[in-house]
Amino acid sequence: MAFCFDLDGTLYRGDAAIPGAVAILGRLRAAGVPFRCLSNTSSRPRDAILSRLRSYGFDIRGDELLTATLAAGTLMHGRGHRKVLPILAPAALTDLAGFELAGGTSGRPSAPADAVLVGDLGDGWSDALMQEAFHQIMSGADFIAVSRDRYWRRGEALVLDCGAYVAGLEYATGREAVIAGKPAPAFYLAALASLGNPPPGEVAMVGDDPWSDIAGAQAAGMQGWFVASGKADAATVASAGITPDLSLASVAELPA
Ligand SMILES: [Mg+2]
């Protein structure tokens, strides 16, 4: 058995590790059970996500963390793109080294782009950014999104993720975004490859997002293990028509 873990709502929440999560990963490490962390977070670069995990006490190697922003870079490179209009947090743009970034949140004047990349902008969304993305997609730029995630949980409140903005641009342009992170099969295949390509059915994705974590992993042939420690409860999962292979109150209950 091998594991993939979501981060927000699964390994940590707010400013702290989920109780018991550090010990569970330590136990897996000691037992030689391989695992990866799969994050759709696009508000900060991978190094900052790694530092955050380590500050909570997690022992995670750099190569054990796969992020959707870096996956977007791989995807855009594979599609031959060089000029990118970034619509994601400026802090995360260091993970797009190698691309010519112009307009959007790059701090540089707008220029014709091969691709528009949309991620989580939190409070940074504006009509001007939506308009710029809309214009470039209508002019033929490829439409890439880090994720289509609906919401995450901050304290007791659910907070919009970038999915609503991606859906808005899809509606206006009539174009469907290519998703780089979870639940894209390519992202899960990259995780399996990084684990040495074990049989997918012997890998469990543990996460709090019914769509990206559970349904996404199952579509890639993996097991989807739901944890109720984050954004959703069992009723939300059921009403989404998703059946996890296992449901846990939190990652601390992981049979390991
Ligand atoms: Mg999560």
Residues whose N, C-alpha, C, O or C-beta is under 5 A from the ligand:
A	BS01	MG	D6 L7 D8 G9 T10 D208 D209
